[in-house]
Structure formats: C-alpha cells, structure tokens
Amino acid sequence: MKGSAMARWMRFEANGHEGFGTVEGDHVAVHTGDMFGQAQPTGQSLPLVGLRVLPPCRPTKMVALWNNFRALGAKLGQEPPAEPLWFLKASSCFEGQDAVVHRPRGYTGRVVFEGELGIVLGKQCRGATAEEAAAAIFGFTCIDDLTAVDILTRDPSFPQWARAKSCDGFGPFGPVVATGLDAATLVVRTVVNGAERQSYPISDMVFPAATIVQMISQELTLEPGDVICCGTSVGAGSLKGERSVVEVSIEGIGTLRTTYVDA
C-alpha cells in the first residue's frame, strides 16, 4: 500500500515448474521463499515471453463487495450501506492472465462482467484496528468479477450470490499484485472487444480499502494472499456474442485479459 516499496509481483510456470518474482521491464526477477514473508532474489532473470502467467497469489478465499460505489448506487436508487455488503467466491473459480472461460453447462442466461480493484492481504488479519488493517494490505490487483446473473434471483426464496459468482473460471485476477500504490488515486478501466465500457475512480468508494479490511476482519479472519474485490461502478453489463475479450486495466498494476466463450 502507500508508503511501501513499489513492486509488481507475479507467479508463473516455466518448464513445468512454478515460481514467483517481480516484473522488471520484459523480464521477471525470480525470488525464493514467501512472497508475503521472507522473499529473496535468486539472481535469475527470465523473459516474460514464453512464461505461463498464473494468478499472482493463492487466496484461501475471495471476498467480494456489493454497492460500494456511490455513482452506481445512485444510478440504481440505492442508499450507501452502513457496513460492507459482501459474499464469497469459491477458490475453484480463480484464473489468471489470458484465461479462457466458458458458459456454465446447462446455463442459458446472461453472463455479466465487472471490472474491479482487488485488495491482497499480506498478513493474517483478525479483529483489526484501523492501523492494523492498513498494515495488513500487501498490494492491489485487477479483478474480472463474472456473474451468471440470472441465477441470482431465480429462486425468490433464496438469493444465490455464491453460486452465481463461483462458476468455473468466474474469478480471474492479476496479472500481478502491485505494492506501493495509493488506492484512492487509481482508476479502473474495462474494455470489452476493444470498446471502453467502464472508467471510474476508486475515490468514489463508500468504504476505502483499509476500512473494508478492518470491518470484514471483525467477522472473518483474513489470511495472507486472500483477495477482497472492492465492488464495481457504472458500466458493468452483459457479455454478448460468441466470444468476448474483457480487459480490466489499472495504472500501476497492468491489464488483466480474459476471453469469455459463449459455448
């Protein structure tokens, strides 16, 4: 977060082996140890070309917020919530850069994209104070929060948030975790098949990043590598056509690219 050293951490696969390191130009400086603990450079540098880019960390869970942007709340006629409204996405839906995501089998409804900022935790956080919550933030990443939206209210007796949000492939994030950024200055931009669909400031969030971490930690223990999706703003919508390329870009982090195939 702001005040920490600026770096862009990634995980990769090369020759059947997984590794991690920091992106430096068109190479990755390979590290050993623990990204969130004692990470040590090995001195090895690998060209990014030819590497398989993995999700930049291994979350035990992904917590995602609803109605956390004033502009979208106003458009939908909803008052800002008194506390973060959140749900969980299953770890089995996580994907990394250039994921190809297919329509869930048997589902015929709409699939919605949402470009979002993701908070990545760097240490365990439970019942945190404001200062502890801020210190627990390791960095930030890009999220493409996909939703089988017609599942949400299909049964009027039970809103199915986790099911609609956790279909296979519906949790792409990356391509890196960037440290040393001031989240309040960031802008999320989402482009679908070359057309800009979203461009909104993180400063419009109802709950800023450290407050989100603090409030969620009162009920849910957050572990190193866990990801919190900050919610989305205006412009999110349905993916149409047989193939959609979704690019979520945040300056300082990069561009997360996902291909959704309607089959």
Beta strands, then each sheet from edge to edge (+ up, - down):
strand 1: 7-14
strand 2: 17-24
strand 3: 27-33
strand 4: 39-47
strand 5: 52-54
strand 6: 62-66
strand 7: 85-89
strand 8: 94-95
strand 9: 99-102
strand 10: 111-113
strand 11: 115-121
strand 12: 137-144
strand 13: 147-148
strand 14: 171-179
strand 15: 187-192
strand 16: 195-201
strand 17: 227-229
strand 18: 237-238
strand 19: 243-250
strand 20: 254-261
sheet 1: 4+ 3- 2+ 1- 5+
sheet 2: 4+ 3- 2+ 1- 14+ 8+
sheet 3: 4+ 3- 2+ 1- 14+ 12- 11+ 17- 6- 7+
sheet 4: 9+ 20+ 19- 15+ 16-
sheet 5: 13+ 10- 18+
end
